[in-house]
Amino acid sequence: MSVEKDDYTEHDWYAEAKGRESNGELEEAVEAYRKSIEINPDYAKSWYYMSMVLEKLGKKEEAIKAAKKALELKPGWKKHVEEFLPEAVE
């Protein structure tokens, strides 16, 4: 039995985003991460991975904002963010 997208949780949208990202569907991945965040604005994993995808898409300012939000929620992730987006780390 599959879950209808109307019933998706933040975890379902996160999984959708990761699948889209794996398939190279980066814009669609960002949209799925955004839907995950709409449901739960404190879901740090979606902020973090969305920032990575935004950076790949060349959307640096958006990527920095998303990475900063991830760090606000999970300060221990600083070294991971520094690896791909040092500008987001203060």
C-alpha positions, 0 to 999 in steps of 0.5 A: 500500500502506497501513501498518497502525496496528500498524506505525505509527512516531512519524512516522505517528502524528504525520501521523495527529494532524495530519490529525485536528487539521485535521478538528477532531477535537481529542481524537483528535489528542491521542491520536495525538500521545500514541501518537507520543510513546509510540514516541519520547518525544523526538519534539519535534514531537508534544510541541509540537503536542500542547501547542497542541491541549491549549491549544485544548481548555482543558487548560492544565496539560497543555498547559504540561507538554507545551510544557515538554517540547518546549522541553526537547528543542528550546530554540530553539522558545521564541519559538514557544511564547511566542506561544500559551502564554507560561506555559510559558516560564520 
